[in-house]
Amino acid sequence: MNRPALLASLAALAAFAATSPGAWGQRPPSPGASDAGRAAFEEGRYTDADRIGAQLAASGDRGTGLALRARALAAQGKVDAAIALLEPLRASSTLDGRRARIVLGELLIRAGRRADAAPVLLTFADDYNNDVITSHDAEGLAMVGRAMFLLRHPKDANEAFKDSVRADPRRLQTLLWWAELFFESDNPGNAEAEVKDALALAPKDPDALAMEARLKVEDGFDFDAAEKLVQQALATSPRHPAALAVRAGIALRDGDLDAADAALDAGLAGTPGDLELLSLRAAARFLADDRPGFEAAKRAVFARD
């Protein structure tokens, strides 16, 4: 394969990996331990997030707690263990169960098990069609939208997100998932609108800042603005994988391999299983004419998906 074609393949692989990033699963809805767990996860303190998730699960929020634990395990590259943790809730029809099921569906896809993920994700369509999820259930509708996005039904996903925002226009996770749908559908204008709404609600949210930085790079090639947004995201979440992926991508475009490696080292130290970071590592090693390093990075990607 020639150099441009290989770089295009790596870029496509990184773009696919980015759909699994950093904003996985349902944001915990209640204060206290849920917020502490979310903060620990976003800051890359996965041991703390796992511990808090176990406390939530033991206190009655089983699905929310196990979803948090699974996300923490997956971020450390332990995807199979995360899936095993959530499997007992595969058939749960409760709200708590749905919070676990949406993460389970995402993780199965991340593990390359799309056929196994499909029946898990289709349960959200069943819940919607059977009025288990109603037109007033903003959280449930957002999960329907996420499930349809993961199943590659963008029109159905868009309608569900629209209904979710209609039910609750101030729900941050819905806005971020909707922005991701638009970004992946090559609709940066609408993605930008949703991210701006998200940042109006939560100006320091690292997921929103990282997505805005990605849009600055991909849509406007405004690297300076993107780097400022990355810095803001990292101020809240010092090892945020999506933010560091944006920084590494900018460095690769500039041909600054040392800066790219530094960003990738920082990101992978916190989230060793992140597919986008691993894919960018492969690109960096290729550009450095480091064939053994490229092959090792490629194996690390394919070992996970």
N, C-alpha and C positions, 0 to 999 in steps of 0.2 A: 504493500500500500504506500502511495507517495505521501510526502509530508503534509500538503494541504488537506488531502482526504483524511489522513489520520487525525489531524487536528480537528476537522469537522466532526469526526466520529466521537472524539473525546468531548467536544463541546456538547454534542447531543446527549452523551452519557451524563455529563454534569448537569445539564438542564433537566433530564429525567430524574436524577437523584434529588434535585432541588425541590421536587414536588413532595418529598418525604420530610424535609427539614424541619427543623427547629421549632415549628408550631404545631406539632402533632397533637391530636386528641383534643378533648374538651377542656377548656379552662375551668378550674375549680370554681363553683358558683358561690361558695359561702366564705365568710371571714375566718380568722383564726388559723387553724391548722391548714386549711386549704390554701390560703394565701401564702403561708409560710412554705408550703410544699412547692407551690408555683415559683416563688422567689428562689428557693434552693435550686430548682431545676434550671431556671433561666440563668442563674449565676454559675452553672456548671458544678454545683455541689451535689453530685448525684447520690453519694452515700447518705447525705442528709435527706434528700428527696425520697429515697427509698425508705428510710426510717419513718419519715412523716407519713408516707403512703401506707405503711404497715399500721401505724396508729389510727389513721382514718378508717382503714378496712376493719380493724378490731372494734372501732367505736360505732359501727353501723353503716358508714359510708363505704360499703365494700367495693362497689364498682369504681367509684372515684379514687379510692385508695389504691386498688390494684392497677388502675389505669396509670396513676402516677408512678407506681413502682415499675410498671412495664416500660414506661417511657424512659425512666432513669436507667434501667438495665439495657435497653436498646441503644441509648446514647453511648454506652460503654462498649458497644459491639456485641452484647449478649442477647441477640434478637431471638434465638430459639428459646432461651430461658424466659424471656418476656412473653412470648407467645404461649408457652406452657402455663404461665401464671394466669393468663386471661381465658384460656380454653374452658374452664368450668362455668364461665358466664356466657358462653356462646349462645345458649338458648334462653337467656333471661329476657323477659319482656318489660321489666321495670325501667324507670328512668336511670337508676343507678347502673343497671345492667347495660343499657344503651351506651352509657359513657364508656364502659369497658369495651363494648363490641366495636365501636367506631375505631378505637385504637387497635383492637385485634385485627380488623380488616386492613388497616394501614400497614401493620407489621407483617401480615401475611404477604402483602404485595411487595413490601421491602425485601422479604426473604425470597422473592421470586416465585411465590406460590399463589399466583393470581387466580387459578382455578379454585383453590381452597378459600380464597377471600370472597369470591363472588357470592356464594350462598349466605355468608355472614353479612355482607353489605346489602344484599337484596332484602333482608329482613326489615330494613328501614323503609323500603318502598311498601312492604306488606303492612307495617305499622301505620304508614300514612294512608294507604288505601282502606284500611280497616278502622280508621278514625281513632286509633290509639294515639297518634300524633295529630292534633287538631290545628286549625288555622290560627289559633291563639298561642300555640306552643312555639315560641321563638327558638328555644334551645333545640327542641325536637326537629323543627323544620331545618335548622342549620345543619343538624346531623344528617338529615335526608339529603340536603344539598351536597354535603361532603361525601356521602356514600355514592351519590350519582357521579360526582366528579371523579372519584377513584375508579368507578366502573366505566368511565369514559363516555358518559352521557351528558355533555356540557349543557344542552338546552334544558334538560330536566333539572340539572344542578342550578342553573341560573334562575329558573322559576321558583325553586325551593328557597334559595337565598333571598330572592325578592320578597317572598311571603314572610320569611323570617324577619327581615328588616322592617316590613310593614307591621309585624306584631311587636317588634322592639327595635327601634332604630339606633339604640345606644348599646347594642351588644357587640363588644369588641371582637370576639372570635369570629362571629359571622362576617364582619367587614373584612377581616384578614383572609378568611377562606374564600370569600367572594373575589377579593383582589387577586388571589392566587389563580382562581379560575380564569379571570380576564387575562392575567399575564400569560398563562399557558395557552390561552386561545388567541394570542397575538393581538390583544386589544389593550394596549398600554394606557390609552386615554381613560377608559373606565376603571382599569386597575388603579391608576393614579387617583381618581376620584374617591374610590373606596379607602385607599390608604390615607388620604387627607382626612376623611371622616374619622378613621381610626385614630390618627394622631391628634385630632381635635379632642377626642375623648381621653386619650392617654399619650400625652406628648413625649413621654420618656419610654414608651413601650419598645423594647429592643427588636421584637419581631416586626413591628410596623416600621421602625427606623431602617432596619435591614432591607425590607421590601422596597421602601422609598429609595434607598441607595441603589438597589438593583435596577430600579426603573430609571434612575438618573444615568446609569451606565448604558443600559440596553436601548433606551429610547432616545436619549439626548447626548450620549457620550460626554456627559459633564462629570469628569472624574474628580474635579476638585469638590464639587457639591456632594458627590457620593462619599468621598473620604471624610468630609465633615459629619455626614450622617452616620458613617461607620464609627467614628470616634464617639458620637453621642450614644450609639447602641452599646459600645464596649464600656462606656462609663457606668452603665447599669448592669450589663452582663459581660464581664471581662473576657470570657472565652466563647462568646456567642458564635456558633459555627457559620451561620448564614452571613453575618457581618464580616467575619474573617475570610469567608469565601469571596465576598465582593472585593475585599482588599487584595487578596491574592490574585484575583482575575485582573484587576487594574494593573498590578505589578507585572503580570505576564504580558499584558498588552503593551506595556512600556519596555519590555525586555529586561526588567530588573529581577533576575532570578533570585538574588539574595533576599530581596524584600518579599518575594512570593514565598520562598521557603520559610521565612520567619513567620509570616501569617499562617501558613499551613502547619508549621510546627506548633504554634500556639493553639490553633483550632483542634488539631488532632490530639494534643495533650489533654484537652478537655473532653473531646467527643471522638474517641478513636474509631468509631464505626461509621462516621458520617460519610455517605457516599459521594456527595459533591466535593468535599475536601479531598477525599482519596482520588477522585477522578482528576481534580486539578493537580494533585501531586504527580499523577501519571503524565499530565501535559507538561508540567515543569521539568520532569526528568527527561522527557523526550526533547524539549527545547534545549536542554543542557547537554544533549548528545550522550546521555548516561543510559546506555542500553540496559545494563543490569538493573539499575534503579527503576527504569520504566517498566521492565518486566515484573519486578517485585511489586510495584504500585498497581499494575494491572491485575496481578493475581489477588491482591488485597481487595480490589473492587469486586472481582468475580467470585471471590470466596463468600462475599456477603449477599450478592445478587447475581 
